[in-house]
Amino acid sequence: MSRDYEPVPGQWYENLEDEESFRVLKVDEDTELVEIEHLDGEIEEMDIETWHEMDLEQTEEPEGWSEDEDEEEEDEEDWDEDEDEDEDDEDEDDEDDEDWDDEDEVQSDY
């Protein structure tokens, strides 16, 4: 029995003929294209007619799959950059303190 689901971004589906799961990344209504991502990370575009010819079933996100993996890596990189900037600021503050100390010493010598 064929099910006719509309493609919904973020929703997971199983192609019952191929026994493959994928999620919809985006739907472009102007060009009538659906962009999907397979479990192996491969991204594919198909036209809406091909979508409706497939025997699909809505399914849950596969266990162990995390759509935020790339975002987490970016967040870690941002955090590392922020940490580096903080260290740079501290180094600059230390240098400023050293300059100030030198001035104090010079002033105290007079």
Secondary structure, DSSP 8 states (H G I E B T S, - for coil): --------TT-EEEETTTTEEEEEEEEETTTTEEEEEETTS-EEEEEHHHHHHS-EEEE---TT--TTHHHHHHHHHHHHHHHHHHHHHHHHHHHHHHHHHHHHHHHHH-
